[in-house]
Amino acid sequence: MLKWLWLSAAVIVLDQITKYVAERSLVLYAPVEITPFFNFTLVYNPGAAFSFLGDASGWQRWFFVAVAFGASIFILWWLRNLRADERWTAASLALILGGAIGNVIDRLWHGHVIDFLDFHYAGYHWPAFNVADAAITVGAVVLVGYSLMFARESDAPGAGGRS
C-alpha cells in the first residue's frame, strides 16, 4: 500500500507552493477579504494546532518535529501492512502523512508553521490554518469515520478476522 505515497507527495507539494505564494503576496497579520466569511491572513504559528504551546521558549519546535517524525514512521509502517482492499485507510493515512511532513518542513526551515486560511463568522475566527492542516484533518476524519461506520464484521474481535 506504499503506492499511496503519491498522495502524500501531492499534499506536500501543494502545501509548500501555497505557503510560498502566501508569504510572497500577503502581509503578516493583514487580512485580505475573499468572501464575507473567509480571508487570506498570513500568520506564523510556532506551536501546534490552535497555537498549542505557541508561547513556549522554543523547545516546542523540536518536540513537534520529533512527534511528527515518530508519527510518520508509524504511518509508513501502517501503510506497509495494510491489505490491498483497505483503500480508504491508505488514502487517509497518506493525507495525514503528507500534512505532517508539510508542517515539519516549515518548522525545520522557518522555525514556525505558515498559516494563511482564515474562516470567520460574526467576529469569531477559526484559527488560521494551511493545506497541510486541512489534509491532516480530512485524513483523520475519514480514518475515524470509515473505521466507525464501515468496519466489516470480519474485522470485529472474535469474528475470525484481525482484532
Backbone torsions as a table, in degrees:
resi	resn	phi	psi	omega
1	MET	NA	5.5	176.4
2	LEU	-66.9	-9.6	176.6
3	LYS	-62.2	-15.9	179.5
4	TRP	-78.0	-4.3	-179.4
5	LEU	-64.9	-18.5	174.2
6	TRP	-59.4	-36.2	179.8
7	LEU	-68.4	-40.2	175.1
8	SER	-60.8	-45.3	179.6
9	ALA	-62.6	-39.7	178.4
10	ALA	-63.6	-41.3	177.4
11	VAL	-62.3	-45.8	-178.9
12	ILE	-60.5	-47.2	-178.6
13	VAL	-64.3	-48.3	179.2
14	LEU	-61.3	-41.9	179.0
15	ASP	-61.2	-49.0	-176.4
16	GLN	-69.1	-36.4	177.4
17	ILE	-65.1	-46.4	-178.6
18	THR	-65.7	-35.9	177.2
19	LYS	-68.1	-39.1	177.3
20	TYR	-60.7	-48.2	179.6
21	VAL	-63.0	-43.3	-179.9
22	ALA	-60.2	-44.9	-179.1
23	GLU	-65.8	-32.3	-177.9
24	ARG	-86.3	-18.3	-175.3
25	SER	-116.6	-7.8	-179.8
26	LEU	-116.2	154.4	175.3
27	VAL	-100.1	135.7	-177.7
28	LEU	-51.3	127.1	177.0
29	TYR	65.7	9.7	179.3
30	ALA	-103.7	103.9	-177.2
31	PRO	-67.5	143.9	172.4
32	VAL	-116.2	111.5	-176.0
33	GLU	-71.4	129.1	176.9
34	ILE	-105.8	-46.2	175.0
35	THR	-137.9	173.4	178.1
36	PRO	-62.8	-12.0	-179.2
37	PHE	-125.4	5.5	-176.1
38	PHE	-142.0	130.6	176.4
39	ASN	-125.5	156.7	159.9
40	PHE	-94.7	121.9	179.4
41	THR	-139.4	114.2	-179.9
42	LEU	-74.9	122.8	175.2
43	VAL	-139.2	153.8	176.9
44	TYR	-112.0	130.1	-177.5
45	ASN	-118.0	106.5	177.4
46	PRO	-80.1	-8.4	-178.7
47	GLY	-100.0	-156.6	177.8
48	ALA	-103.3	-154.7	-179.7
49	ALA	-53.1	137.5	-179.6
50	PHE	58.7	29.1	-179.6
51	SER	60.7	25.9	177.0
52	PHE	-55.4	125.6	-177.7
53	LEU	65.0	19.1	-179.2
54	GLY	-64.4	-24.5	-179.0
55	ASP	-100.1	13.1	176.7
56	ALA	-70.5	171.9	-170.5
57	SER	-80.0	1.7	178.9
58	GLY	123.9	-20.9	179.7
59	TRP	-62.9	-25.9	-176.3
60	GLN	-63.9	-27.7	178.4
61	ARG	-56.8	-51.4	-177.1
62	TRP	-74.2	-31.1	175.6
63	PHE	-61.9	-48.6	-179.2
64	PHE	-68.7	-32.4	174.3
65	VAL	-64.1	-44.3	179.8
66	ALA	-65.1	-41.8	178.1
67	VAL	-62.5	-45.0	179.9
68	ALA	-64.8	-38.4	178.2
69	PHE	-63.0	-47.3	178.1
70	GLY	-62.3	-43.7	178.3
71	ALA	-63.2	-38.8	179.9
72	SER	-64.1	-41.8	177.8
73	ILE	-63.0	-43.7	179.1
74	PHE	-62.9	-43.7	179.9
75	ILE	-63.8	-41.7	177.5
76	LEU	-61.8	-42.2	177.4
77	TRP	-62.0	-45.3	-180.0
78	TRP	-61.3	-47.4	178.0
79	LEU	-56.7	-43.9	-178.0
80	ARG	-62.5	-29.2	-175.5
81	ASN	-99.1	5.9	178.1
82	LEU	-75.4	152.2	172.2
83	ARG	-77.8	159.4	-177.5
84	ALA	-62.3	-27.4	-177.6
85	ASP	-86.9	2.6	-179.1
86	GLU	-94.1	56.0	-175.5
87	ARG	-66.9	-41.4	-179.2
88	TRP	-65.0	-40.1	177.2
89	THR	-64.6	-43.7	-180.0
90	ALA	-62.5	-45.7	-179.7
91	ALA	-63.3	-42.8	-179.2
92	SER	-66.5	-40.4	177.6
93	LEU	-65.8	-37.5	178.3
94	ALA	-64.6	-39.4	176.4
95	LEU	-63.3	-45.5	179.8
96	ILE	-62.3	-43.9	179.5
97	LEU	-61.8	-47.3	179.1
98	GLY	-60.5	-42.3	178.5
99	GLY	-65.3	-42.1	179.4
100	ALA	-62.4	-43.8	-179.8
101	ILE	-68.5	-38.3	177.2
102	GLY	-57.6	-43.3	179.4
103	ASN	-74.9	-31.4	176.2
104	VAL	-64.7	-38.9	177.4
105	ILE	-56.7	-45.0	177.9
106	ASP	-60.5	-46.6	-178.2
107	ARG	-61.1	-40.5	-179.1
108	LEU	-72.4	-42.3	-176.9
109	TRP	-80.6	-38.8	-171.6
110	HIS	-113.8	-18.7	-176.0
111	GLY	85.2	1.9	178.8
112	HIS	-157.9	167.9	177.0
113	VAL	-97.0	138.4	179.2
114	ILE	-90.7	119.5	177.2
115	ASP	-117.6	152.2	-178.0
116	PHE	-156.6	-6.6	179.1
117	LEU	-93.2	119.4	-170.7
118	ASP	-128.3	103.1	176.1
119	PHE	-97.1	141.8	-177.6
120	HIS	-150.8	160.0	177.3
121	TYR	-156.6	129.9	176.0
122	ALA	51.3	40.9	177.7
123	GLY	84.5	-4.0	178.9
124	TYR	-102.1	128.8	-178.8
125	HIS	-109.8	132.2	168.3
126	TRP	-71.4	143.1	178.7
127	PRO	-54.7	136.9	179.7
128	ALA	-58.3	148.3	-178.8
129	PHE	-145.9	-174.1	-176.6
130	ASN	-139.9	-176.5	-178.9
131	VAL	-63.0	-39.8	179.1
132	ALA	-61.5	-44.4	178.5
133	ASP	-61.7	-41.4	179.3
134	ALA	-63.4	-41.5	179.2
135	ALA	-64.4	-42.2	178.2
136	ILE	-61.4	-45.6	-178.4
137	THR	-64.6	-48.3	179.4
138	VAL	-61.8	-44.2	178.8
139	GLY	-60.4	-43.4	-179.9
140	ALA	-67.2	-41.8	179.2
141	VAL	-63.7	-44.6	179.1
142	VAL	-64.2	-44.4	-179.5
143	LEU	-59.6	-50.0	-179.1
144	VAL	-69.4	-47.3	-178.8
145	GLY	-60.2	-46.7	-179.8
146	TYR	-64.5	-40.9	-179.9
147	SER	-62.8	-39.7	-178.1
148	LEU	-78.9	-39.4	-171.9
149	MET	-94.0	-26.8	-173.1
150	PHE	-124.6	17.7	177.6
151	ALA	-63.9	134.3	-179.7
152	ARG	-80.0	151.8	179.3
153	GLU	-59.1	-33.6	-178.6
154	SER	-66.2	-17.2	178.0
155	ASP	-89.6	-7.7	179.6
156	ALA	-73.6	143.2	178.3
157	PRO	-56.6	136.0	177.3
158	GLY	81.5	2.5	-178.3
159	ALA	-99.3	10.2	178.0
160	GLY	92.4	-7.8	178.5
161	GLY	-98.7	-161.9	176.1
162	ARG	-70.9	148.1	177.4
163	SER	-118.9	NA	NA
